[in-house]
Amino acid sequence: MKFVYALIAVSLGVIAFGLYLIMQEQQNNQVPVTEPPRDLGLLPAPVPDEERGRPAVEPEIGSEAWCDMMMYKSSETWTEDETRTFADRCIYQD
């Protein structure tokens, strides 16, 4: 029975020593902050329509330039007529 108690005591000692080592490792890995945080600038700068491939003047509906312009336009803002025209003229061409 003394052997079982000794084994439990040694096991608890090993666990306590392991926890101590883990705590020391966490403290050693902390890097001091020497610089203030910088702005990452994740938002792109606005680009004029001409540079983005969109003409400044609205092209004729159904033309190739119109199809290219619609590719940049958010699909939530498309009207039902624009959707049909895009499907007929830009996707299903003969």
Secondary structure as the mmCIF struct_conf table of DSSP 4:
data_model
#
loop_
_struct_conf.conf_type_id
_struct_conf.id
_struct_conf.beg_label_comp_id
_struct_conf.beg_label_asym_id
_struct_conf.beg_label_seq_id
_struct_conf.end_label_comp_id
_struct_conf.end_label_asym_id
_struct_conf.end_label_seq_id
HELX_RH_AL_P HELX_RH_AL_P1 LYS A 2 ASN A 28
TURN_TY1_P TURN_TY1_P1 ASN A 29 ASN A 29
HELX_LH_PP_P HELX_LH_PP_P1 GLN A 30 VAL A 33
BEND BEND1 GLU A 35 GLU A 35
HELX_LH_PP_P HELX_LH_PP_P2 PRO A 36 ASP A 39
BEND BEND2 LEU A 43 LEU A 43
HELX_LH_PP_P HELX_LH_PP_P3 PRO A 44 PRO A 46
HELX_RH_AL_P HELX_RH_AL_P2 ASP A 49 ARG A 52
TURN_TY1_P TURN_TY1_P2 GLY A 53 GLY A 53
BEND BEND3 ALA A 56 VAL A 57
HELX_LH_PP_P HELX_LH_PP_P4 GLU A 58 GLU A 60
TURN_TY1_P TURN_TY1_P3 ILE A 61 GLY A 62
BEND BEND4 SER A 63 SER A 63
HELX_RH_AL_P HELX_RH_AL_P3 GLU A 64 TYR A 72
BEND BEND5 LYS A 73 LYS A 73
HELX_RH_3T_P HELX_RH_3T_P1 SER A 75 THR A 77
HELX_RH_AL_P HELX_RH_AL_P4 GLU A 80 THR A 85
HELX_RH_PI_P HELX_RH_PI_P1 PHE A 86 ILE A 91
BEND BEND6 TYR A 92 TYR A 92
#
